[in-house]
Amino acid sequence: MRRFLRDNGLSVALFGLFLVSIVGQVLAGWRALAEELRLHAQPPVGLLDYLTTGHFVSATFENWESEFLQMSVYVLLTAILVQKGSSESKKPGEANPEDEAPERRRGDPDAPWPVHRGGLLLRLYSHSLSIALVTLFVMSFVLHLAGSTRRSNEEAAWHHQPTKTMGETLADPEFWYESFQNWQSEFLSMGVLVVLGIYLRERGSPESKPVAAPNSETGD
C-alpha cells in the first residue's frame, strides 16, 4: 500500500480532494435548495432526491463543462502552437519527442499495444486524449443544458409558469451567460499559466522550468 500511494500519490490526492469537494457541494446545495423551497412554500426534498434536481445537475455540469473544455483546448493548442520560453510549450523550430511518428516504435516491446497493431487503431490512439476530453466536454455540456432546463422548469412550477424545452433553454441568453462566464476564466487561467511560467519558477514542480533555467528556455 505504501508503494502504491508513493507511485500514485498525485491522482489519489486529487480524487480525494474531488470527493471531499463534491460531498461539500451536495450538502451545501441541499441546504440552499431547502431554503429556497421553504421561501416558496414548497415541500423539501430528500438528500438522494436532491442529486436529480436541476439545482444540483445544472451547477455541477456547468463547472465540469468548462474544465473539460479547458483541458481539451489546451491539449489541442499545445499540439499545434508554441510559446517561446514557456515550460508548457514544445520547443519552437526543433524536433520534439511528442511529434515522433509512433510507427517507428512498433518493434519496442514496451510500447502500448495499439502501436504494435498500427492502422486505424493507432490513428485513434494517437489522438485518444483529445478525443476523450472533447467527449467529456460534450457530455457535460448536454447535462448542463438538461440540468438548466430542469432547474428552470422547477422554478416555473413554483410560480405556475409554463415550462421550457431543452431547445428553448439552448436559445436562452441566461444559459450562454452561465457557460461563457466559466469559459472566459478557464482561458484566462491557461494564458496566465503559460506566460507566468516564462518568468516565474516553482522548485520541484514539473509544471515549472528548473529554477536556474533562463527565461528564454522553452520546455521543461
C-alpha positions in Angstrom: 0.0 0.0 0.0 2.8 2.4 0.8 4.4 1.8 -2.6 1.0 2.3 -4.3 0.5 5.6 -2.6 4.0 6.7 -3.4 3.6 5.8 -7.1 0.0 7.2 -7.4 0.0 10.0 -4.8 -0.9 12.8 -7.2 -4.0 11.1 -8.5 -5.0 9.8 -5.1 -4.7 13.3 -3.6 -6.7 14.9 -6.5 -9.5 12.4 -6.5 -9.6 12.6 -2.7 -10.0 16.3 -2.9 -12.7 15.9 -5.5 -14.7 13.6 -3.2 -14.4 15.9 -0.3 -15.5 18.9 -2.5 -18.4 17.1 -4.2 -19.7 15.9 -0.8 -19.4 19.5 0.5 -21.3 20.8 -2.6 -24.1 18.3 -2.2 -24.6 19.1 1.5 -24.4 22.8 1.0 -26.5 22.8 -2.1 -29.2 20.6 -0.4 -29.4 23.1 2.4 -29.6 26.0 0.0 -32.4 24.4 -2.0 -34.3 23.6 1.2 -34.3 27.3 2.0 -35.5 28.2 -1.5 -38.3 25.7 -1.2 -39.3 27.0 2.2 -39.5 30.6 0.9 -41.8 29.3 -1.9 -43.9 27.2 0.4 -42.8 24.0 -1.4 -42.1 20.7 0.3 -38.5 19.8 1.0 -36.6 17.1 -1.0 -34.5 14.3 0.5 -30.8 14.2 0.1 -30.8 11.5 -2.5 -33.6 13.1 -4.4 -31.6 16.3 -4.4 -29.0 14.6 -6.7 -31.5 14.6 -9.5 -32.7 18.1 -9.2 -31.9 20.8 -11.7 -30.3 22.8 -8.8 -27.5 20.2 -8.4 -27.2 18.9 -12.0 -27.0 22.3 -13.6 -24.4 23.7 -11.2 -22.3 20.5 -11.3 -22.1 20.0 -15.0 -21.8 23.8 -15.7 -18.4 23.5 -14.0 -17.4 20.2 -15.4 -18.2 21.5 -18.9 -15.8 24.4 -18.5 -13.0 22.3 -17.0 -13.1 19.7 -19.8 -13.3 22.4 -22.4 -10.2 24.0 -20.8 -8.2 20.7 -20.9 -9.3 19.7 -24.4 -8.5 23.1 -25.9 -5.1 23.1 -24.0 -4.1 19.7 -25.3 -5.1 20.6 -28.9 -3.5 24.0 -28.9 -0.2 22.8 -27.3 0.0 20.2 -30.1 -0.2 22.9 -32.7 1.1 26.2 -31.2 4.3 27.1 -29.3 5.2 29.8 -26.7 8.9 30.6 -26.6 10.2 30.4 -23.0 7.2 28.5 -21.6 7.6 25.1 -19.9 4.1 24.3 -21.1 5.2 24.5 -24.8 7.1 22.4 -27.3 10.4 24.0 -28.4 10.0 26.2 -31.4 11.9 25.3 -34.6 13.2 22.0 -33.1 12.3 18.3 -33.3 10.2 17.4 -30.2 9.7 13.9 -29.0 5.9 14.5 -28.8 5.9 14.7 -32.7 7.8 11.4 -33.3 5.9 9.0 -35.6 4.7 6.2 -33.5 5.2 3.7 -36.3 9.0 4.0 -35.7 8.4 2.3 -32.3 6.4 -0.7 -33.4 9.3 -3.0 -32.5 9.6 -1.7 -29.0 8.2 -4.4 -26.6 7.3 -1.7 -24.1 5.2 0.3 -26.5 1.4 0.3 -25.9 -0.4 -2.4 -27.9 -2.1 0.0 -30.4 1.4 1.0 -31.6 2.1 -2.7 -32.4 -1.3 -3.0 -34.2 -1.0 0.1 -36.3 -3.6 1.2 -38.8 -6.8 3.0 -37.8 -6.5 1.8 -34.2 -3.1 3.6 -33.9 -4.5 6.7 -35.5 -7.3 6.8 -33.0 -4.9 6.1 -30.1 -2.6 8.8 -31.3 -5.4 11.3 -30.6 -7.2 9.4 -27.8 -6.5 12.0 -25.1 -8.1 14.9 -27.1 -11.0 12.6 -28.2 -11.7 11.6 -24.6 -11.6 15.2 -23.3 -13.8 16.5 -26.1 -16.3 13.7 -25.5 -16.4 14.6 -21.8 -16.9 18.2 -22.6 -19.8 17.4 -25.0 -21.4 15.1 -22.4 -21.0 17.8 -19.6 -22.4 20.4 -22.0 -25.5 18.3 -22.7 -26.0 17.5 -19.0 -25.6 21.2 -18.1 -28.3 22.0 -20.7 -30.6 19.3 -19.3 -29.9 20.4 -15.7 -30.6 24.1 -16.6 -33.8 23.1 -18.3 -34.9 21.1 -15.3 -33.9 23.9 -12.9 -35.9 26.5 -15.0 -38.9 24.2 -15.0 -38.7 23.6 -11.3 -38.8 27.3 -10.7 -41.6 27.7 -13.2 -43.7 25.2 -11.3 -43.3 27.2 -8.1 -44.9 30.2 -9.9 -47.3 28.3 -12.1 -45.5 29.4 -15.2 -45.1 27.4 -18.5 -42.2 25.0 -18.8 -39.3 25.1 -21.3 -37.8 22.5 -23.6 -34.1 21.9 -23.9 -34.2 23.7 -27.3 -35.7 26.8 -25.7 -33.0 26.7 -23.0 -30.3 26.5 -25.6 -31.7 29.7 -27.1 -31.8 31.4 -23.7 -29.1 34.1 -23.1 -29.0 33.1 -19.5 -27.8 29.6 -20.4 -24.9 31.0 -22.5 -24.1 33.5 -19.8 -23.6 30.6 -17.4 -21.3 28.9 -19.9 -19.3 32.0 -21.1 -18.6 33.2 -17.5 -16.8 29.9 -16.9 -15.2 29.6 -20.2 -13.5 33.0 -20.1 -12.0 32.3 -16.7 -10.6 28.9 -17.9 -8.9 30.5 -21.0 -7.6 33.4 -18.8 -6.1 30.9 -16.3 -4.4 28.9 -19.1 -2.9 32.1 -20.6 -1.7 33.3 -17.3 0.0 30.0 -16.5 1.7 29.9 -19.9 3.1 33.5 -19.6 4.0 33.4 -15.8 5.8 30.1 -16.4 8.3 32.0 -18.6 9.4 34.3 -15.8 8.5 32.6 -12.5 9.5 29.2 -11.0 8.2 26.6 -8.6 11.1 24.4 -7.4 10.2 20.7 -7.6 7.2 21.1 -9.9 7.2 19.5 -13.4 4.9 22.4 -14.4 7.8 24.8 -13.9 11.2 25.1 -15.6 14.3 24.5 -13.3 14.9 27.5 -11.1 18.2 28.3 -12.7 16.9 28.0 -16.3 16.9 31.2 -18.4 13.6 32.8 -19.2 14.2 32.2 -22.9 14.4 28.4 -22.5 11.3 26.6 -23.8 10.1 23.3 -22.4 10.8 21.6 -19.0 
